[in-house]
Amino acid sequence: MTLEAIRAEIDATDAQLLELLAQRGRLVRAAWALKQAAGMERLDVAREAAVLLRLRERGAALGMDPADVERIWREILRVRAGSTG
């Protein structure tokens, strides 16, 4: 495989990641709307902890450093928490 081909795959992967992050954002906003209608808090600490644990384990199974996975995911959560819509 050439460097150009690898870079093209990286670019395609980056585009897919952005699409998935946008999809996740839409789902989060929908969940927030349902929570608001039900009088629930946006933040569910227990769910967030369970998600982070699951993702750390999945990342490790994929050969990733679980601490890196958690840092990335916490940043995604932080950015989303700062979003107004």
N, CA, C and O atoms as a GROMACS GRO file, in nm:
protein
  340
    1MET      N    1   0.085  -0.118   0.000
    1MET     CA    2   0.000   0.000   0.000
    1MET      C    3   0.090   0.124   0.000
    1MET      O    4   0.191   0.129   0.070
    2THR      N    5   0.053   0.222  -0.077
    2THR     CA    6   0.132   0.345  -0.086
    2THR      C    7   0.094   0.442   0.024
    2THR      O    8  -0.010   0.429   0.088
    3LEU      N    9   0.180   0.539   0.046
    3LEU     CA   10   0.152   0.644   0.144
    3LEU      C   11   0.025   0.720   0.107
    3LEU      O   12  -0.056   0.752   0.193
    4GLU      N   13   0.007   0.747  -0.020
    4GLU     CA   14  -0.112   0.819  -0.066
    4GLU      C   15  -0.238   0.738  -0.038
    4GLU      O   16  -0.340   0.794   0.003
    5ALA      N   17  -0.231   0.608  -0.059
    5ALA     CA   18  -0.348   0.522  -0.034
    5ALA      C   19  -0.379   0.518   0.116
    5ALA      O   20  -0.496   0.521   0.155
    6ILE      N   21  -0.276   0.510   0.197
    6ILE     CA   22  -0.297   0.510   0.343
    6ILE      C   23  -0.358   0.642   0.386
    6ILE      O   24  -0.451   0.644   0.467
    7ARG      N   25  -0.307   0.752   0.334
    7ARG     CA   26  -0.362   0.883   0.369
    7ARG      C   27  -0.507   0.897   0.325
    7ARG      O   28  -0.589   0.956   0.395
    8ALA      N   29  -0.539   0.842   0.210
    8ALA     CA   30  -0.678   0.845   0.162
    8ALA      C   31  -0.769   0.768   0.257
    8ALA      O   32  -0.881   0.811   0.285
    9GLU      N   33  -0.721   0.654   0.306
    9GLU     CA   34  -0.800   0.577   0.403
    9GLU      C   35  -0.814   0.652   0.534
    9GLU      O   36  -0.921   0.650   0.596
   10ILE      N   37  -0.708   0.718   0.578
   10ILE     CA   38  -0.716   0.799   0.700
   10ILE      C   39  -0.819   0.910   0.681
   10ILE      O   40  -0.902   0.933   0.770
   11ASP      N   41  -0.815   0.978   0.567
   11ASP     CA   42  -0.912   1.085   0.540
   11ASP      C   43  -1.055   1.032   0.540
   11ASP      O   44  -1.145   1.097   0.592
   12ALA      N   45  -1.075   0.916   0.481
   12ALA     CA   46  -1.209   0.855   0.479
   12ALA      C   47  -1.254   0.817   0.620
   12ALA      O   48  -1.371   0.834   0.655
   13THR      N   49  -1.162   0.766   0.699
   13THR     CA   50  -1.192   0.731   0.838
   13THR      C   51  -1.228   0.856   0.917
   13THR      O   52  -1.323   0.855   0.995
   14ASP      N   53  -1.152   0.964   0.897
   14ASP     CA   54  -1.181   1.089   0.965
   14ASP      C   55  -1.322   1.139   0.930
   14ASP      O   56  -1.396   1.185   1.017
   15ALA      N   57  -1.358   1.129   0.803
   15ALA     CA   58  -1.492   1.170   0.760
   15ALA      C   59  -1.600   1.086   0.827
   15ALA      O   60  -1.704   1.137   0.868
   16GLN      N   61  -1.575   0.955   0.838
   16GLN     CA   62  -1.670   0.867   0.906
   16GLN      C   63  -1.682   0.902   1.054
   16GLN      O   64  -1.792   0.901   1.109
   17LEU      N   65  -1.570   0.933   1.118
   17LEU     CA   66  -1.573   0.973   1.259
   17LEU      C   67  -1.658   1.098   1.277
   17LEU      O   68  -1.737   1.106   1.371
   18LEU      N   69  -1.642   1.196   1.189
   18LEU     CA   70  -1.723   1.317   1.199
   18LEU      C   71  -1.871   1.288   1.182
   18LEU      O   72  -1.954   1.342   1.255
   19GLU      N   73  -1.905   1.203   1.087
   19GLU     CA   74  -2.045   1.164   1.067
   19GLU      C   75  -2.101   1.098   1.193
   19GLU      O   76  -2.213   1.127   1.235
   20LEU      N   77  -2.022   1.009   1.252
   20LEU     CA   78  -2.067   0.940   1.373
   20LEU      C   79  -2.080   1.035   1.491
   20LEU      O   80  -2.173   1.022   1.571
   21LEU      N   81  -1.988   1.131   1.503
   21LEU     CA   82  -1.999   1.230   1.610
   21LEU      C   83  -2.123   1.318   1.591
   21LEU      O   84  -2.191   1.352   1.688
   22ALA      N   85  -2.152   1.354   1.467
   22ALA     CA   86  -2.273   1.432   1.440
   22ALA      C   87  -2.398   1.352   1.474
   22ALA      O   88  -2.492   1.405   1.533
   23GLN      N   89  -2.399   1.224   1.438
   23GLN     CA   90  -2.512   1.137   1.470
   23GLN      C   91  -2.527   1.125   1.621
   23GLN      O   92  -2.639   1.131   1.673
   24ARG      N   93  -2.417   1.108   1.691
   24ARG     CA   94  -2.420   1.097   1.837
   24ARG      C   95  -2.478   1.226   1.897
   24ARG      O   96  -2.557   1.221   1.990
   25GLY      N   97  -2.436   1.339   1.844
   25GLY     CA   98  -2.487   1.467   1.892
   25GLY      C   99  -2.638   1.479   1.875
   25GLY      O  100  -2.707   1.527   1.965
   26ARG      N  101  -2.689   1.435   1.762
   26ARG     CA  102  -2.835   1.438   1.739
   26ARG      C  103  -2.907   1.348   1.840
   26ARG      O  104  -3.011   1.386   1.893
   27LEU      N  105  -2.851   1.231   1.866
   27LEU     CA  106  -2.912   1.139   1.962
   27LEU      C  107  -2.907   1.195   2.104
   27LEU      O  108  -3.003   1.181   2.180
   28VAL      N  109  -2.796   1.259   2.139
   28VAL     CA  110  -2.785   1.320   2.272
   28VAL      C  111  -2.890   1.430   2.287
   28VAL      O  112  -2.956   1.438   2.391
   29ARG      N  113  -2.905   1.514   2.186
   29ARG     CA  114  -3.006   1.620   2.194
   29ARG      C  115  -3.146   1.562   2.208
   29ARG      O  116  -3.228   1.616   2.281
   30ALA      N  117  -3.173   1.452   2.138
   30ALA     CA  118  -3.305   1.388   2.150
   30ALA      C  119  -3.324   1.332   2.291
   30ALA      O  120  -3.433   1.342   2.348
   31ALA      N  121  -3.219   1.273   2.348
   31ALA     CA  122  -3.228   1.220   2.484
   31ALA      C  123  -3.250   1.334   2.583
   31ALA      O  124  -3.330   1.321   2.676
   32TRP      N  125  -3.179   1.446   2.562
   32TRP     CA  126  -3.196   1.561   2.651
   32TRP      C  127  -3.340   1.612   2.646
   32TRP      O  128  -3.397   1.646   2.750
   33ALA      N  129  -3.398   1.617   2.528
   33ALA     CA  130  -3.536   1.665   2.514
   33ALA      C  131  -3.631   1.574   2.592
   33ALA      O  132  -3.721   1.622   2.660
   34LEU      N  133  -3.611   1.444   2.581
   34LEU     CA  134  -3.696   1.350   2.654
   34LEU      C  135  -3.676   1.364   2.804
   34LEU      O  136  -3.772   1.359   2.881
   35LYS      N  137  -3.552   1.381   2.847
   35LYS     CA  138  -3.524   1.399   2.989
   35LYS      C  139  -3.589   1.527   3.041
   35LYS      O  140  -3.647   1.528   3.149
   36GLN      N  141  -3.577   1.634   2.962
   36GLN     CA  142  -3.636   1.760   3.005
   36GLN      C  143  -3.787   1.747   3.018
   36GLN      O  144  -3.846   1.796   3.115
   37ALA      N  145  -3.850   1.681   2.922
   37ALA     CA  146  -3.995   1.662   2.927
   37ALA      C  147  -4.037   1.580   3.048
   37ALA      O  148  -4.147   1.597   3.100
   38ALA      N  149  -3.950   1.490   3.091
   38ALA     CA  150  -3.980   1.405   3.207
   38ALA      C  151  -3.932   1.466   3.338
   38ALA      O  152  -3.948   1.406   3.444
   39GLY      N  153  -3.874   1.586   3.332
   39GLY     CA  154  -3.825   1.651   3.452
   39GLY      C  155  -3.698   1.589   3.508
   39GLY      O  156  -3.670   1.599   3.627
   40MET      N  157  -3.621   1.524   3.420
   40MET     CA  158  -3.498   1.458   3.462
   40MET      C  159  -3.378   1.549   3.440
   40MET      O  160  -3.382   1.641   3.358
   41GLU      N  161  -3.271   1.522   3.513
   41GLU     CA  162  -3.145   1.594   3.494
   41GLU      C  163  -3.078   1.546   3.366
   41GLU      O  164  -3.094   1.430   3.326
   42ARG      N  165  -3.002   1.634   3.302
   42ARG     CA  166  -2.927   1.595   3.182
   42ARG      C  167  -2.821   1.492   3.216
   42ARG      O  168  -2.806   1.392   3.146
   43LEU      N  169  -2.747   1.516   3.323
   43LEU     CA  170  -2.634   1.430   3.357
   43LEU      C  171  -2.680   1.311   3.439
   43LEU      O  172  -2.750   1.325   3.540
   44ASP      N  173  -2.640   1.193   3.394
   44ASP     CA  174  -2.666   1.068   3.466
   44ASP      C  175  -2.527   1.010   3.498
   44ASP      O  176  -2.466   0.942   3.416
   45VAL      N  177  -2.480   1.039   3.619
   45VAL     CA  178  -2.344   1.002   3.658
   45VAL      C  179  -2.322   0.852   3.649
   45VAL      O  180  -2.217   0.808   3.602
   46ALA      N  181  -2.418   0.773   3.692
   46ALA     CA  182  -2.403   0.628   3.689
   46ALA      C  183  -2.393   0.577   3.545
   46ALA      O  184  -2.311   0.490   3.515
   47ARG      N  185  -2.475   0.631   3.456
   47ARG     CA  186  -2.469   0.588   3.316
   47ARG      C  187  -2.336   0.629   3.254
   47ARG      O  188  -2.274   0.551   3.182
   48GLU      N  189  -2.292   0.752   3.281
   48GLU     CA  190  -2.165   0.797   3.226
   48GLU      C  191  -2.051   0.706   3.271
   48GLU      O  192  -1.965   0.670   3.191
   49ALA      N  193  -2.050   0.669   3.398
   49ALA     CA  194  -1.945   0.580   3.449
   49ALA      C  195  -1.952   0.443   3.382
   49ALA      O  196  -1.849   0.385   3.348
   50ALA      N  197  -2.073   0.392   3.363
   50ALA     CA  198  -2.089   0.261   3.299
   50ALA      C  199  -2.043   0.266   3.153
   50ALA      O  200  -1.979   0.173   3.104
   51VAL      N  201  -2.076   0.375   3.084
   51VAL     CA  202  -2.034   0.391   2.945
   51VAL      C  203  -1.882   0.398   2.936
   51VAL      O  204  -1.822   0.332   2.851
   52LEU      N  205  -1.820   0.477   3.023
   52LEU     CA  206  -1.674   0.488   3.020
   52LEU      C  207  -1.607   0.354   3.048
   52LEU      O  208  -1.508   0.320   2.984
   53LEU      N  209  -1.660   0.278   3.142
   53LEU     CA  210  -1.603   0.146   3.171
   53LEU      C  211  -1.616   0.054   3.050
   53LEU      O  212  -1.521  -0.014   3.012
   54ARG      N  213  -1.734   0.053   2.990
   54ARG     CA  214  -1.757  -0.032   2.872
   54ARG      C  215  -1.663   0.008   2.758
   54ARG      O  216  -1.607  -0.079   2.691
   55LEU      N  217  -1.646   0.138   2.737
   55LEU     CA  218  -1.560   0.184   2.628
   55LEU      C  219  -1.412   0.156   2.657
   55LEU      O  220  -1.337   0.123   2.565
   56ARG      N  221  -1.370   0.170   2.782
   56ARG     CA  222  -1.232   0.136   2.819
   56ARG      C  223  -1.206  -0.012   2.788
   56ARG      O  224  -1.102  -0.048   2.733
   57GLU      N  225  -1.301  -0.097   2.826
   57GLU     CA  226  -1.285  -0.241   2.802
   57GLU      C  227  -1.283  -0.272   2.653
   57GLU      O  228  -1.202  -0.352   2.606
   58ARG      N  229  -1.372  -0.208   2.577
   58ARG     CA  230  -1.378  -0.231   2.433
   58ARG      C  231  -1.250  -0.180   2.367
   58ARG      O  232  -1.195  -0.245   2.278
   59GLY      N  233  -1.203  -0.063   2.410
   59GLY     CA  234  -1.079  -0.009   2.356
   59GLY      C  235  -0.961  -0.102   2.382
   59GLY      O  236  -0.879  -0.126   2.293
   60ALA      N  237  -0.953  -0.156   2.505
   60ALA     CA  238  -0.845  -0.250   2.538
   60ALA      C  239  -0.852  -0.373   2.448
   60ALA      O  240  -0.749  -0.423   2.403
   61ALA      N  241  -0.973  -0.422   2.423
   61ALA     CA  242  -0.989  -0.538   2.336
   61ALA      C  243  -0.945  -0.508   2.193
   61ALA      O  244  -0.908  -0.599   2.118
   62LEU      N  245  -0.949  -0.380   2.156
   62LEU     CA  246  -0.907  -0.340   2.022
   62LEU      C  247  -0.760  -0.299   2.017
   62LEU      O  248  -0.710  -0.253   1.914
   63GLY      N  249  -0.691  -0.315   2.130
   63GLY     CA  250  -0.549  -0.283   2.134
   63GLY      C  251  -0.519  -0.138   2.168
   63GLY      O  252  -0.407  -0.091   2.149
   64MET      N  253  -0.618  -0.067   2.218
   64MET     CA  254  -0.599   0.073   2.256
   64MET      C  255  -0.571   0.082   2.405
   64MET      O  256  -0.608  -0.007   2.481
   65ASP      N  257  -0.505   0.188   2.445
   65ASP     CA  258  -0.481   0.215   2.586
   65ASP      C  259  -0.612   0.263   2.648
   65ASP      O  260  -0.667   0.364   2.604
   66PRO      N  261  -0.664   0.192   2.748
   66PRO     CA  262  -0.792   0.232   2.809
   66PRO      C  263  -0.792   0.376   2.862
   66PRO      O  264  -0.894   0.444   2.856
   67ALA      N  265  -0.679   0.422   2.912
   67ALA     CA  266  -0.671   0.560   2.961
   67ALA      C  267  -0.687   0.659   2.845
   67ALA      O  268  -0.751   0.763   2.862
   68ASP      N  269  -0.630   0.627   2.730
   68ASP     CA  270  -0.647   0.713   2.612
   68ASP      C  271  -0.794   0.715   2.569
   68ASP      O  272  -0.848   0.821   2.536
   69VAL      N  273  -0.857   0.599   2.570
   69VAL     CA  274  -0.999   0.591   2.533
   69VAL      C  275  -1.081   0.680   2.626
   69VAL      O  276  -1.167   0.756   2.581
   70GLU      N  277  -1.054   0.670   2.755
   70GLU     CA  278  -1.130   0.751   2.851
   70GLU      C  279  -1.106   0.900   2.829
   70GLU      O  280  -1.201   0.979   2.834
   71ARG      N  281  -0.982   0.940   2.805
   71ARG     CA  282  -0.953   1.082   2.781
   71ARG      C  283  -1.027   1.133   2.657
   71ARG      O  284  -1.084   1.241   2.659
   72ILE      N  285  -1.026   1.054   2.551
   72ILE     CA  286  -1.096   1.093   2.428
   72ILE      C  287  -1.245   1.106   2.457
   72ILE      O  288  -1.308   1.204   2.418
   73TRP      N  289  -1.300   1.007   2.525
   73TRP     CA  290  -1.444   1.007   2.549
   73TRP      C  291  -1.485   1.119   2.643
   73TRP      O  292  -1.590   1.180   2.624
   74ARG      N  293  -1.404   1.146   2.743
   74ARG     CA  294  -1.436   1.258   2.834
   74ARG      C  295  -1.436   1.390   2.758
   74ARG      O  296  -1.517   1.478   2.788
   75GLU      N  297  -1.348   1.404   2.661
   75GLU     CA  298  -1.347   1.526   2.580
   75GLU      C  299  -1.473   1.534   2.495
   75GLU      O  300  -1.532   1.642   2.482
   76ILE      N  301  -1.515   1.423   2.437
   76ILE     CA  302  -1.639   1.422   2.360
   76ILE      C  303  -1.756   1.461   2.450
   76ILE      O  304  -1.841   1.541   2.410
   77LEU      N  305  -1.761   1.406   2.571
   77LEU     CA  306  -1.868   1.439   2.665
   77LEU      C  307  -1.861   1.586   2.707
   77LEU      O  308  -1.964   1.652   2.719
   78ARG      N  309  -1.740   1.636   2.728
   78ARG     CA  310  -1.724   1.776   2.768
   78ARG      C  311  -1.772   1.870   2.659
   78ARG      O  312  -1.844   1.967   2.687
   79VAL      N  313  -1.733   1.843   2.536
   79VAL     CA  314  -1.774   1.926   2.425
   79VAL      C  315  -1.926   1.922   2.409
   79VAL      O  316  -1.989   2.025   2.388
   80ARG      N  317  -1.984   1.803   2.419
   80ARG     CA  318  -2.129   1.789   2.405
   80ARG      C  319  -2.201   1.860   2.519
   80ARG      O  320  -2.305   1.921   2.497
   81ALA      N  321  -2.146   1.853   2.641
   81ALA     CA  322  -2.211   1.918   2.755
   81ALA      C  323  -2.213   2.070   2.736
   81ALA      O  324  -2.303   2.137   2.787
   82GLY      N  325  -2.115   2.123   2.665
   82GLY     CA  326  -2.112   2.266   2.641
   82GLY      C  327  -2.198   2.310   2.525
   82GLY      O  328  -2.214   2.430   2.502
   83SER      N  329  -2.254   2.215   2.453
   83SER     CA  330  -2.337   2.247   2.336
   83SER      C  331  -2.477   2.285   2.380
   83SER      O  332  -2.533   2.227   2.474
   84THR      N  333  -2.532   2.382   2.313
   84THR     CA  334  -2.669   2.423   2.343
   84THR      C  335  -2.767   2.369   2.241
   84THR      O  336  -2.887   2.394   2.252
   85GLY      N  337  -2.719   2.299   2.144
   85GLY     CA  338  -2.814   2.244   2.050
   85GLY      C  339  -2.755   2.223   1.918
   85GLY      O  340  -2.823   2.177   1.826
   0.00000   0.00000   0.00000
